[in-house]
Amino acid sequence: MNTGAIAHYLHNAGIVDYRPTDVGGDCFIDVVPSSPDALVAVINLGGEIDATTGESITDFQIVVRGLRNDPAGPAERAQQIAAAFSVLAGSVPTVIAYGTDDETVALLVTPQAPSNSGSDELSRTEWIVRVTVRSTATMEGLPDSAILETVEGAQSKADAAYLAALTAAAGHAGA
């Protein structure tokens, strides 16, 4: 699986502005630029190919950076990203980045909880979300329901998971 598929998924969920062929946006691939302040960087940490199945197992690190002196913004965005991957983990196999050059079939998604990695030299808080994805490039034999191509569908699922996570956290905090 490639970083573009991850960026497309987050874009379709309404969490980032990913523009693979255009200047602008706030989502970057395999680099954490010095600007803009608030951004998301999807970094491929590598992986392996399962010799038996030919499936790819890839680790990703998603860096979420916020505006100067705003620790809450990137924390919330990191939670949204983790929630979006939790939704994906519960609905595999799923085709993500459908209809693009990055189209991939996610077979198994394992997200980790976001972690605060501190602030950079410009007082911009950074959070990290790690995700492991088992994937294949073939859609052969998949049901039509595996295709996640609409922004509305991805956004609704991500919102529902995020709201459920917030509700659960609020319930634990009040207990």
C-alpha positions in Angstrom: 0.0 0.0 0.0 1.3 3.5 -0.7 1.1 6.7 1.1 -1.2 8.2 -1.6 -3.9 5.8 -0.7 -3.8 6.8 2.9 -3.9 10.5 2.0 -6.8 9.9 -0.3 -8.7 8.1 2.4 -8.2 10.9 4.9 -9.1 13.5 2.2 -12.4 11.6 1.4 -13.1 11.4 5.2 -12.9 15.2 5.2 -9.9 15.3 7.6 -7.2 16.7 5.3 -7.0 18.6 2.1 -4.9 16.3 -0.2 -4.0 17.6 -3.7 -1.7 15.1 -5.3 -1.3 17.0 -8.6 -1.9 20.6 -7.4 -0.1 23.1 -5.2 -1.7 23.7 -1.8 -3.5 21.6 0.6 -2.4 20.6 4.1 -1.5 16.9 3.6 2.0 15.9 2.5 3.6 12.6 1.5 6.8 11.3 3.1 7.9 14.7 4.2 7.1 17.2 7.0 7.7 20.6 5.5 8.4 23.7 7.6 5.2 25.3 6.4 2.3 25.5 6.6 2.1 25.4 10.4 -1.0 23.1 10.6 -0.5 20.0 8.5 -0.7 16.3 8.2 2.2 14.3 6.9 1.7 10.6 5.8 5.1 8.8 6.1 5.6 5.2 4.8 7.8 3.4 7.4 8.2 0.4 5.2 7.0 -3.1 5.4 7.1 -6.5 3.8 5.4 -8.7 1.2 3.8 -11.8 2.5 5.6 -14.6 0.5 2.5 -16.9 0.7 -0.3 -14.4 -0.3 1.7 -11.7 -2.0 -0.1 -9.2 0.2 1.7 -6.1 1.3 2.1 -5.3 5.1 3.0 -1.6 5.5 3.5 0.6 8.5 2.6 4.3 8.3 3.3 7.2 10.7 0.9 10.1 10.4 2.3 13.3 11.8 -0.3 15.9 12.8 1.0 19.4 13.5 -0.9 22.4 14.7 -0.7 26.1 14.8 1.8 27.8 17.2 0.7 27.5 20.8 -2.4 25.5 19.9 -2.1 22.0 21.5 -5.8 21.3 21.2 -6.1 21.5 17.4 -3.7 18.8 16.5 -4.9 16.6 19.3 -8.4 16.7 18.0 -7.3 16.1 14.4 -5.2 13.1 15.5 -8.2 11.7 17.2 -10.3 12.2 14.0 -7.6 10.3 12.0 -7.5 7.4 14.6 -11.3 7.2 14.5 -11.3 7.1 10.7 -8.9 4.2 10.7 -10.9 2.5 13.4 -13.9 2.7 11.1 -11.8 1.3 8.2 -10.5 -1.5 10.5 -14.1 -2.6 11.1 -15.1 -2.6 7.4 -12.4 -4.5 5.6 -11.9 -5.5 2.9 -12.4 -2.0 1.6 -11.2 -0.4 -1.6 -9.7 3.0 -0.8 -8.6 5.8 -3.2 -11.1 4.2 -5.6 -10.7 5.3 -9.2 -7.3 6.9 -8.6 -3.7 5.7 -9.4 -3.4 5.0 -5.7 -6.4 2.6 -5.6 -5.8 -0.2 -3.0 -7.7 -2.9 -1.2 -7.2 -2.7 2.5 -7.6 -6.2 4.0 -6.6 -5.5 7.6 -6.1 -2.2 9.3 -4.5 -1.8 12.7 -4.5 1.7 14.1 -2.8 2.7 17.3 -4.0 5.5 19.6 -2.6 8.9 18.9 0.4 10.0 21.0 1.7 13.5 21.7 5.3 13.9 20.5 5.8 17.3 22.0 6.4 20.6 20.2 8.8 21.7 17.6 11.2 24.6 17.8 8.4 27.0 16.8 6.0 25.8 19.6 3.8 23.8 17.2 2.4 20.7 18.9 2.8 17.4 17.0 0.8 14.2 17.4 1.6 10.8 15.9 -0.9 8.2 14.7 0.6 4.9 13.6 -1.3 2.5 11.3 -0.4 -0.9 9.9 -2.2 -1.9 6.8 -2.3 -5.3 5.1 -3.3 -4.7 1.4 -3.5 -6.0 -2.1 -3.7 -4.3 -5.4 -6.4 -6.6 -6.8 -10.2 -6.1 -6.5 -10.9 -9.6 -8.0 -13.6 -11.3 -6.1 -14.5 -8.4 -3.8 -18.2 -7.5 -3.3 -19.4 -4.1 -4.5 -19.9 -3.1 -0.9 -16.1 -3.1 -0.5 -15.8 0.1 -2.6 -15.6 3.2 -0.4 -15.5 5.9 -3.1 -17.9 8.7 -1.9 -16.8 11.6 0.2 -20.2 11.6 2.0 -19.9 7.9 2.9 -16.4 8.2 4.3 -17.2 11.5 6.1 -20.3 10.0 7.7 -18.4 6.9 8.9 -15.5 9.0 10.2 -17.9 11.4 12.0 -19.8 8.5 13.6 -16.6 6.9 14.8 -15.2 10.2 16.1 -18.4 11.1 17.9 -18.6 7.6 19.4 -15.0 8.0 20.6 -15.7 11.4 22.1 -18.8 10.1 23.8 -16.9 7.1 25.2 -14.1 9.4 26.5 -16.6 11.7 28.1 -18.3 8.8 29.8 -15.0 7.5 31.2 -14.0 11.0 32.3 -17.3 11.5 34.3 -17.2 8.1 35.9 
